[in-house]
């Protein structure tokens, strides 16, 4: 049914407008208590066998929604209703910003991919913090990660203070915090991935988070798939040295290799980060490299090209403690997580492992 709706309605709409429309429906459904409970029962049946612990957090399962879908934390309950085991909001910047001019989101349907150059459009850390402060955090409420990035107009030399502004405002409301230095859509942002810059930045963010919270908020860094292997190794070593809680791998790519979409159409779209199925191979490679380098001493969240339960399972057995998706949600619709959960349950039982955590990193080299 969703495929028909996608072909008849969403496919013909501007992708960003379609996103806003779909997200409105999700939030509307979640605002009606009876409807929310019914939708949750149908779309998000929880198999106790999938429960897992990662980053010190107790999660109903290993599969979360990656950052970018809910930039301002306005639909957390609705997304949990659809079956995501945790929700990462953002990217949130120190100051509000409109992002890049539209059009800035494009579908590559033949590749089951997206290209975006959104540019961290968001309401800013102060407003997002105010919204999150009104949420009641209790047993059963969704686990929420907050992804923070640099305000575009802030110079690279002042980036740390901009991240600290967001950290001080948002860390008290986060179940985990992510420093995003890997989006290709903010000028100069990826320069912050250099370890001599990234290390001090993460150290300062860790210190600021500890100053404004009464408990340990897990801190992760999100890296690009376009890094050279030796740079990945350096970041892994740095994360261990700093006592970072985890790494999210990977963000979107600036590469355009091997696409089925007509080359002229890809060139017409222009700049932006590519996400979806074309990232599958590289994201798995980065995961395997990180796992080998860190030997399970920090959590790895794998994201990029995950479409099916088999994709998610392969990430888990190759070393991912948690997995995330986003682009496939656009193509698969609201029943996506139900199918993924059922498939993961079946694979876990067939594997002979008792828990998801037991299965992490068990693939033979």
N, C-alpha and C positions, 0 to 999 in steps of 0.2 A: 504493500500500500504506500509506504513512504517513497519508494522508487517512482511510483506513478505521480505522487505529489511533487517530487523533485523535478521530474521531467516536464510536468504540466505547468508548474508554478515557479518554483525556486530557480530552475535552470534559466528561465526567461527574465529573471529579475537581476538587477545589480547585486553582486554578492554581498556587499556591505548592508544594503537595504534588506536583503533576505535574512541576513544574520540578525539584524535588529528585530525583524518581524518574528522569527522563530524564537528568539530569546524573550520577546514580550509574551508569547504564548506560554512558554515554560514558566515564567514568573507568575503569570495569571493563574495557571493551574495550581501552582504551589501556594497561592494566596487563599485558596478555597479549601478549608480543612478536610472535608469529606472527599473531595476530588483528589487532593494531595495524597491521602492515605490509600485511595483506590489505585492511583497511578503508581505509587511506590510498591504496592503489593504485586502489581502486574509487571512493572518494568524493572524492579530492583529486588527480586527475591534473594535473600542472603543465605548462602550456604556456609554454615559454621566452619566447615573444613577450610575455607579460604581465609579465615581470620589470620592476621599476621602482625608481627611487631617489627617496626623499623623506625629508626631515628628516635627510639625511645617512646614511640607512639603506638597505641593499640588501634589497629585498623580493621574494618570489616572485610577487607580484601586488598589486593596489591595494585589495583588499577585506578589511577586518578585522572582527572582532567587537567591538561597542561595549561600554563598561563596563556593569556591572549583572548580567551573566549569571554570571560567575565573580568574586564579590566578594573572595575570599580567596586567589586564586591556587592553587587545589587541582586544577584540571583543564586546565592550559595545553596539555599534550601531547595530550590527548583532543580538544580543540577544534581544534588544528592538524591533527590526524588527519582531521577532517571537512572540511578545505579552507580554513579561514580563513587569510589570508595574514599576519595579525598578530592578536594577542589583547590587548585592553585589560582589565586586571583592576581591581577596585574597584567602587564608591568605598571607599577605605580612610581611616579617621579616625585621629587621634592616639591615641585610647583606644578599647578595644573597646566596642561597644554593641549591644543587642539589636534596635534599630530600633523601629518603631511597632507597636502591637498588631495582631494578625490579626483578621479578614481584611484584607489589605493589597495584594493583587494581584488584578486583575479582567480578564476578557476581554470585549471588545466584538466578538463574532465577525462580526456584520453589517458592521462597519467594518474588520475585520482590524486591530484595534487593541488596546492594553492600557492600563489605568489602574493606576498603582502609587503607593502611599504607604509604600514599604518603610522609609524613614527611615535610610538608610545602615547597615543591619544588617551588621556585619562583626566580625572577630576583633581588630581593632586593628593599628596599624602595627608594633608590636614583634613580634607573632606572625607576621604576614605576612612581615616582613623575615627572620625566622629561617627560615621555610619556603623563601623564595626563595634564601637564602644556600646552601642545600644543592643547588641546581640547577647542573648543569654547563653552562656557556655555551660553546658551540663552534659551528663552522660547521654549518649545517643545523638548529640549534635554533630554535624559534619566536621571532619578534620580540615582545617583551612591553612594552606600555605600562602605566604605573601611574597610576591616577586617584585623587587625594587630595581629601578634603573636610574640613569642620569637624565636630568632635565636638559633638553636640547640646547638652550641658550647658555647654559653653564659651561665655562671653559674647562678644558681637560685638567688644567692645574687646580681647579676648584671642585673637581668631581667628588673627592672624598667628603667634603663638607655637605655636599648635596645628598650623598648616600646616607650620611649620618643624620641629616634632618629627617629623612624618611624612616630610618631605623628607630630613632627616638620616639617618633609618633606611632609607628606601626608594630614594633616588636611586642608590646604588651598584648596585642590582639592576635598574634600569630601563633599557630601550632608549630610552624617552622618558617624560616626566613630564607629567601633566595636572593643572592646578588647576581644580577644579570649584567654581564659585560660582553655579551655575544650577539646581540641583535645587530644586523647589518644596516638598520634604518635610522640610526642616530650617528651623525658624523663623529668620528674619532672614538666611538665607544669600544670597538674591538681592540684598540690600542691598549686598553686597560687589562687585556688578558696577558700581557707581558708580565712574567713573574715578579720582576723588580718593582712593578707598579701594583700588581694585584695583591701581592703578599701584605704590604702595609695597609692597603685598603681593607682587606678582609680582617686584619688584626684590629683596626680601628672600629669596624662595624661590630665585631665580636664584643669589644670592650663597651661600646655604646649600648648594645642590646642587654648586656649584663647589668648595666647601670640603671636601666629603666624597668627591669623585670625582677620578680622575686623567685623565678625558676629559670632553668636552663632552656632557652629557645634554640633548637637545632638550626645551625647555619650551613647553607650549601652555596655553591657557586655553579652557575650554568655556563657551559662552554659551547663553542661552535664546532661543527663537524669539519670545518675547513682548516683547522689547526694541523700543522705538521705533527707527525708521530712523536718527534722529540719534544715538541712543545707540550703535548699531552702528558708525556712522562714528567716534565718539569712541573706542571700544574698538579699532577698526582702527588709528587714528592712534597711540594709546597703544602698541599692540603693536609698531608700527614704531619708535617712539621708543625703546622699551626694548630693542629687538633681540630680541624674542620670536621663537621658531622657527615658531610656527603658532597657528591658532585652530581649535577644533572647533565646528562649527555644524550642528545645534543639539541642545540637550537636549530634554526633554519640555515640553509646553505645559500651562498651566492653562486654556486655552480649551476650549470644548465646541461650537463652531459647526459646523453642517453635518453632524452625525452621523446615520447611518441608524438606530442603536440607539434604541429607544423612550426618549423624554425622561424618563419616570418611572423607568426603570431607571438611567439616567445619574445622575439626582438621588439615587436610592437609594444608589448607590455612593459619592457624595460627593466629597471632596477627593482630590487626587492628580495626578500628572503623566500626561498622555495621550501615548502614543507609537504609532507605526505609520502606516498609510496616510494618515490625516487630516493628518499633518504634511508630506506630500509637497510641496505647493505653497509653503508658507511657508519650508520649509527650502531649497528651490531659490531663492526670492527672496533669502533672507539670504546664501546662497552667492554669487549674482550681485552683490549689493551689496558684499560683502567683496572679491570679485575685482576689481571696478572701483575700489574705494577703495585697495587695496594694490598693484594692478598687478603681481601675481605676485612681490612682494618677500618674502612669507612663505608658508609652506605652509598650505593650507586642507584640513581633513578634513571632508567633508560626511556628515551622518548625519540620519536622520529621514524615514521613509516609503519607504525604498528596499526594493523587493520583487523586482525583476526585473533581468536584465542590461541591459535598456533604461533602467531607472531609474538604474542605476549609470553607464551610458555617458553619459547626459544630464548627470549631475553632473560627470563628468570633462571633457566638452567645454565645460561652462559654468564651469570653473575649479577643480574639486576635484583636488588632487594625490592624495588618498586618499579612500576612502569606507568607511563602516561600516554595519552592520546589526545588528539584534537582534530586534525584534518579529516580523518576517517569519519568522525562524527557528522561532518557536513554531508558526506556521501551515504552514510548508513542510517542516520536518523535515530529516533528515540528508543528503538529496540536494540540498538547496537550493544549496549552494556549487558543487557539480558543474555544475548548470544555469547558474548565474551565470557561472562561469568559461568554459563553452563559448560562452555568448552573448557575453561580452566578447571572446573570441578572434575570433569571427566578425565582430563589429562593428569591431574593430581592423583586421582584414585588409581588410574592405570599405571602410574609410575612406581607405586609402592611406597612413596614418601608419605609421612603422616601429615605434614604441614607444608605450606608454601616456603617457609623459612628453611625447612630441611632440603628443599629442592634447589635452592639458590646455589649456582655455581657447580652443579653436579654433571654438566655435560662433559663428555670425554674430549680431550684435546685432539 
